Amino acid sequence: MRAVLKLSLEMKEEGQRSASSYPCQNCNSVFPTSTGLQDHQKEVHSPPRPYACHVCGKRFRRAVHLRSHALIHSGELPFPCPECGRKFRHTTNLAIHRRIHSGETPYCCKVCRKGFRQSGHLKLHERVHTGERPYPCPDCGKAFGRLVYLQDHRRVHTREKPYYCEDCGRCFSRPGNLQTHRLVHSAEKRYKCAACGKSFRHYTGLKAHRLVHTDSRPYSCKDCKKTFRGLGGLRIHERSHTGARPYVCAVCGKAFKELNVLKNHGRLHSGEKPYGCEKCGKSFRQLGAYRTHQRRHTGEKPYSCSQCPKTFRHNSSLKAHVKIHTGEAPFPCPQCGRLYMHMRSLQLHSRTHGDGDGGLKEPPRNRRTARGGAEDKNK
């Protein structure tokens, strides 16, 4: 444990070095970041590149690299994945992709033991521990650990959304967001969990699901010591201590702790419902609501009671049902003390005292949940 802490401190010190920390061995130039030094060495001290692409003019040191590059222009993808059929230009890319199916993560962080499929991903992750952010935004000064994050961020200032969905016309600022969105129009679930067989449309969904099969929670809150499986979950949790709500609605000024919650809220103002059911035409503001709705057509009931054979479409319906077994009745009548399992039952009871619902309020729920999940129960 001491060795890990020592290595963490050494990496942090390395990330806080002065501007003279990265000298070029070939000349007298110095750079504030290792990335700047690498770029300099490639541009100034690299050997000649005699092999030129006749399409775009890009040059290469070796003929094999030119042949590999030519596949970009031809569109040829000669290496298919035997598990899912996805095709790749290079065998190295195929080998890396196959780790998605196998779950193999051969590159491990020495500080937090998190595993990665690619060495490049590990190097980028190490900046989380060192604090290195070599790419500053020229507009607002915010710095990023990766160039692609800076490029995506700059569209906040330009409001550019160059990625267009041909199915519904929706535009996106990032190509990854467009790729993720396109899966809404497809029923394909190509990412399968090797442990339990559950399938996902998005690799991120599979990655998050895999943590269910492990007890690893490497991220700890410094204030309350609560642990988390992912860094994102920790960062969101920390806002419960600071009270920070960095995402503000431009229409009504309401602030949120999470960007996704702000995006969903924004659709209340715009009326946008981007997730449309192909079977009945009903549209939804949130992807989660759309997925839940699909179970009405498929008959899927993924939430099962551990004490009886009943299954449910909604987790909330399962939680309400479990109270039958536990006998939990957390809603007491303020006038006679009688206990009820559900707030709605208490409200109905309050009318017997002649005061309507007794001023009792419950959180807003969808109509299906309000009916107590009766439609979800097995017959």
VEXVEX-131035 format. One record per residue (C-alpha): residue in one letter; x, y negated, z. Coordinates in steps of 0.1 Angstrom, whole numbers, padded with zeros to 4 digits, always signed. Each point is the difference from the previous one (the first is absolute). Layout:
N
aXYZ ...
% end
This chain:
379
m+0000+0000+0000 r+0029-0024+0009 a+0016+0008-0034 v-0032-0009-0018 l-0004-0033+0019 k+0037-0008-0006 l-0005+0006-0038 s-0031-0022+0001 l+0019-0028+0016 e+0029+0004-0025 m-0024-0002-0029 k-0017-0030+0014 e+0033-0018+0005 e+0009+0009-0036 g-0032-0016-0012 q+0008-0032+0019 r+0035-0005-0014 s+0010-0034-0013 a+0002-0011-0036 s+0037+0012-0003 s-0009+0036+0009 y-0003+0013-0035 p+0033-0009-0019 c+0006+0013-0035 q+0031+0022-0002 n+0008-0011-0036 c-0001-0038+0005 n-0003-0025+0028 s-0038-0004-0001 v-0021+0006+0031 f-0037+0007+0003 p-0026-0003+0028 t-0016+0034-0008 s+0012+0034-0012 t-0026-0003-0029 g+0016-0032-0012 l+0034+0016+0000 q-0013+0030-0020 d-0016-0023-0026 h+0033-0019-0003 q+0021+0031-0005 k-0024+0013-0027 e+0000-0032-0019 v+0036-0011+0003 h+0022+0031+0006 s-0019+0028-0018 p+0018+0018-0029 p-0011-0006-0036 r-0033+0015-0013 p+0006+0011-0036 y-0034+0017-0006 a-0028-0024-0010 c-0037+0007-0003 h-0012-0009-0035 v-0034-0009+0013 c+0006-0024+0029 g+0038-0005-0001 k+0007+0013+0035 r+0035+0015+0003 f+0013+0031+0017 r+0033+0014+0010 r-0008+0036-0011 a-0019+0014-0030 v-0021+0023+0023 h-0013-0031+0018 l-0010-0016-0033 r-0019+0032-0010 s-0018+0000+0033 h-0009-0037-0004 a-0014+0006-0035 l-0028+0021+0015 i-0014-0032+0014 h-0007-0013-0035 s-0011+0033-0014 g-0024+0006+0029 e+0011+0037+0001 l-0004+0017+0034 p+0015+0034-0005 f+0001+0013+0036 p-0034+0010+0014 c-0006+0008+0037 p-0011+0037+0004 e-0022-0009+0030 c-0021-0029-0013 g+0009-0005-0037 r+0014-0035+0004 k+0028-0006-0026 f+0033-0018+0004 r+0028-0013-0022 h+0028+0015+0021 t+0006+0032+0019 t+0012-0021+0030 n-0033-0018+0002 l-0018+0033-0002 a+0021+0015+0028 i-0008-0030+0022 h-0037+0002-0009 r-0002+0037+0009 r+0009-0010+0036 i-0035-0015+0003 h-0014+0035-0004 s+0026+0017+0022 g+0001-0027+0027 e+0038+0001-0002 t+0017-0032+0014 p+0038+0008-0001 y+0011-0036+0008 c-0004-0008+0038 c+0004-0033+0018 k+0026+0004+0028 v-0018-0025+0022 c-0037+0011+0000 r+0003+0034-0018 k-0025-0010-0027 g+0005+0021-0032 f-0001-0011-0036 r-0001+0017-0034 q+0026-0024-0015 s+0033-0014+0012 g-0010-0034-0013 h-0031+0000+0021 l+0021+0008+0031 k+0023-0030-0008 l-0030-0023-0003 h-0014+0014+0033 e+0032-0007+0019 r-0006-0037-0005 v-0029+0004+0025 h+0026+0007+0027 t+0027-0024-0012 g-0025-0029-0008 e+0017-0006-0033 r-0023-0019-0024 p+0021-0011-0030 y-0027-0014-0023 p-0015-0034+0011 c-0030-0016-0017 p+0011-0033-0016 d-0035-0014+0006 c-0005+0006+0037 g+0033+0015+0013 k-0015+0033+0011 a+0026+0028-0004 f-0006+0036-0011 g+0020+0032+0003 r-0008+0010-0037 l+0000-0020-0032 v-0033+0015-0011 y-0016-0013+0033 l+0012-0035-0009 q-0014+0003-0035 d-0033+0011+0013 h+0000-0027+0026 r+0006-0028-0025 r-0033+0007-0015 v-0016-0013+0032 h+0013-0034-0012 t-0007+0004-0037 r-0034+0019+0006 e+0010+0021-0030 k-0019+0033-0004 p+0015+0016-0032 y-0011+0036+0005 y-0035+0007-0015 c-0023+0030+0005 e-0014+0010-0033 d-0030+0018+0016 c-0015-0028+0022 g+0020-0031-0009 r+0014-0006+0034 c+0035-0016+0002 f+0029+0006+0023 s+0032-0018+0009 r+0019+0033+0004 p+0003+0030-0023 g-0002+0024+0030 n-0033-0015+0010 l-0014+0005-0035 q+0012+0036+0000 t-0016+0006+0033 h-0033-0016-0011 r-0002+0021-0032 l-0004+0031+0021 v-0034-0014+0011 h-0011+0007-0035 s+0013+0035+0001 a-0010+0030+0020 e+0035+0015-0002 k+0018+0008+0033 r+0034+0011-0010 y+0018-0004+0033 k-0005+0032+0022 c+0011+0006+0035 a+0022+0031+0002 a-0010+0006+0036 c-0038+0000-0002 g-0009-0003-0037 k-0018-0034+0003 s+0003-0021-0032 f+0003-0037-0005 r-0002-0024-0029 h+0029-0021+0013 y+0034+0011+0012 t-0002-0025+0028 g-0031+0018+0012 l+0019+0033+0000 k+0030-0016+0017 a-0022-0014+0028 h-0019+0033+0003 r+0032+0021+0005 l+0006-0018+0033 v-0031+0019+0013 h+0021+0032-0001 t+0029-0015+0019 d+0004-0015+0035 s+0026-0025-0012 r-0008-0036+0011 p+0034-0018-0003 y-0013-0036+0002 s-0005-0013+0035 c-0016-0033+0012 k+0025-0019+0022 d-0028-0016+0021 c-0022+0030+0009 k+0021+0030-0013 k-0028+0013-0021 t+0014+0021-0029 f-0009+0001-0037 r+0006+0022-0029 g+0007-0028-0024 l+0016-0035+0001 g-0031-0016-0015 g-0021+0013+0029 l+0024-0014+0025 r+0001-0034-0016 i-0038-0002+0000 h-0001+0011+0036 e+0025-0026+0011 r-0025-0027-0010 s-0022+0012+0028 h+0026-0014+0024 t+0009-0032-0019 g-0036-0007-0011 a+0014-0008-0035 r-0025+0000-0029 p+0021-0009-0030 y-0026+0006-0027 v-0024-0029-0003 c-0031-0001-0023 a+0003-0029-0024 v-0038-0004-0001 c-0012+0000+0037 g+0033-0001+0019 k-0005+0032+0019 a+0033+0017+0009 f+0009+0037+0000 k+0028+0022+0013 e+0001+0022-0032 l+0002-0010-0037 n-0024+0028-0010 v-0026-0013+0024 l+0003-0035-0015 k-0004+0014-0035 n-0031+0019+0010 h-0014-0031+0017 g+0007-0021-0031 r-0025+0021-0020 l-0028-0012+0023 h+0006-0035-0015 s+0006+0011-0036 g-0027+0027+0000 e+0025+0023-0017 k-0007+0037+0002 p+0028+0016-0020 y-0007+0037+0009 g-0029+0013-0021 c-0015+0035+0003 e-0001+0016-0034 k-0029+0023+0010 c-0025-0025+0013 g+0014-0034-0008 k+0002-0013+0035 s+0029-0023+0007 f+0021-0006+0031 r+0023-0027+0014 q+0023+0025+0017 l+0017+0031-0012 g-0008+0018+0032 a-0037-0006-0004 y+0002+0012-0036 r+0017+0032+0011 t-0025+0006+0027 h-0029-0005-0024 q+0015+0026-0024 r-0007+0026+0026 r-0038-0005-0006 h+0006+0014-0035 t+0026+0026+0007 g-0016+0013+0033 e+0034-0002+0017 k-0001+0000+0038 p+0036-0002+0011 y-0007-0007+0037 s-0007+0032+0019 c-0010+0005+0037 s+0025+0021+0019 q-0027+0014+0023 c-0027+0010-0025 p-0003+0006-0038 k-0014-0034-0009 t+0018-0022-0025 f-0004-0037-0008 r+0007-0024-0028 h+0011-0028+0024 n+0024+0000+0029 s-0024-0023+0019 s-0028+0026-0003 l+0023+0027+0014 k+0010-0022+0029 a-0037-0006+0008 h-0007+0038-0003 v+0028+0010+0023 k-0017-0018+0029 i-0027+0028-0001 h+0027+0024+0011 t+0018-0022+0024 g-0031-0015+0016 e+0015-0034-0002 a-0026-0028+0004 p+0019-0033+0001 f-0031-0023-0004 p-0019-0006+0033 c-0033-0019+0002 p+0006-0032+0020 q-0035+0003+0015 c-0005+0036+0010 g+0035+0015-0004 r-0010+0027-0024 l+0029+0011-0023 y+0001+0004-0037 m+0024+0014-0025 h-0006-0027-0026 m-0006-0038+0001 r-0029+0004-0023 s-0017+0024+0023 l+0005-0025+0029 q-0015-0028-0021 l-0031+0021-0007 h-0003+0009+0037 s+0002-0037+0011 r-0032-0007-0018 t-0018+0021+0026 h+0009-0027+0025 g-0018-0025-0021 d+0030-0021-0010 g+0005+0010-0036 d+0035+0014-0004 g+0011-0016+0033 g+0024-0023-0018 l+0022+0030-0006 k+0022-0002-0031 e+0021+0026-0018 p+0028-0005-0026 p-0014-0001-0036 r+0001+0034-0017 n-0010+0012-0034 r-0036+0013-0004 r+0011+0036-0001 t+0019-0002+0033 a-0029-0020+0016 r-0023+0030-0007 g+0023+0020+0022 g+0016+0019-0028 a-0031+0022-0003 e+0007+0005-0037 d+0035+0013+0007 k-0010+0029+0022 n+0000+0036-0014 k-0034+0014-0004 
% end
